[in-house]
Amino acid sequence: MTDQLTVRCVLMRGGTSKGLYFHGADLPAPGAARDALLVRLMGSPDPLQIDGLGGSRPITSKLAIVAPSTRDDADVDYTFGQVDIDRAVVGYSGNCGNISAGVGPFAIDEGLVDAVEGVTPVRIHNTNTGAVMTAHVPVRDGKARVVGDFAVPGVPGTGAEIVMDWSGTVGAKTGALLPTGSPVDDITLENGSAVRATICDAANPCVWVPAADLGLDGSEVDFSETLLDVVREIRGKAAALFGLCTDWHRVDDESPGLPMVGLVAPPGDYCTLTGTTAEAGDMDLRVRLIFMNRLHESIAGTASVCLAAASRIPGSVVGPVATRRRTDTLLIGHPSGITPARVAAQEVGEPPHVSFELLGFSRTARRLMDGVVYYPRSVQ
């Protein structure tokens, strides 16, 4: 076709996200040319992404670039990209747990990793953070399994369970579990009020704030623009505290995806986005996660890891609102239901007074389409 060019692409669902998966060799080298191509493929900037493959929401405007690893301790290198919807920007400031869940099956099915019948461990080096995680991918007849009985709230039906171990990602972005050195920081807002926050870096940096500090119950599934502006201010001021932006007003430009902000509350009954009832007795706490200045429909995989870690930090704002039904699991109530995160922790004498033997979660993934995606020749 004279007006358009093509690039190989796989469209996959990973957890509660959906994204484009590429071989690194099929794309331009990192830089402006590659970003321009990725933005055009997704259809940004446009609220509907109508002229691209994006789905008009942050959870469907993601991508993964995968290649054989350059490290001895990893099988593949994986770069995560978050494509802005309203701006021609690709963010590489962190990782996505849901999209990460699709990297192992992609690597196996594309022949980047030799399949081992039963379960194939795939060591994934995330280039965004420098950390290595391991995906334990179920395999049948040399391909990643899709059919199974594991359910992920926010995803219709069930699938084959992929166990993700993120214990090697503590401090991956900032170098410390507690980037400010404190389990609680007071963040003063422009209106003079203050909120308590635990700023934690495990999988991805997140800011955890008691929902009650913002006058919320913790069961909300819709936030006003006024409240989202307050959360953006909290996010910006937290980001400035540990160097992700130079000024809190510039957080959307300098660090559009991170940190995420989660509003935490004790267990309570609420109606999910699908109309079912999430019962207090089935969860350890409630959380409402704000991602890319929008309420997340469920909870990001990396945020669930970070929340599990924060729940075990002595003195954090998360511990007092969380019950503990099982020592190695945190049951997280979010807008789409209840999701478990795995955490095995022990107290230690030195700050932050906790260490982790296990941090992770389980997800499902499914290849939806593969082939070539078209883009105008003028993008070159």
Secondary structure, DSSP 8 states (H G I E B T S, - for coil): --SEEEEEEEEEEETTEEEEEEEGGGS--TTHHHHHHHHHHHT-SSTT-TTSS--SSGGGSEEEEEEE-SSTT-SEEEEEEEE-SSSS-EE-SS--HHHHHHHHHHHHHTTSS---SEEEEEEEEETTT--EEEEEEEEETTEE----SB--TTSSS-B--EEEE-GGGBTTTTSSSSTTS-S-EEEE-TTS-EEEEEEEEBSSEEEEEEGGGGT--S--S---HHHHHHHHHHHHHHHHHTTS-SSGGGHHHH-SS-SEEEEEE----EE-TTS-EE-GGG-SEEEEEEETTEE-SS--HHHHHHHHHHHTSTT-SSGGG---SBTTEEEEEETTEEEEEEEEEE--SSTT--EEEEEEEEE-EEEEEEEEEEEEGGG-
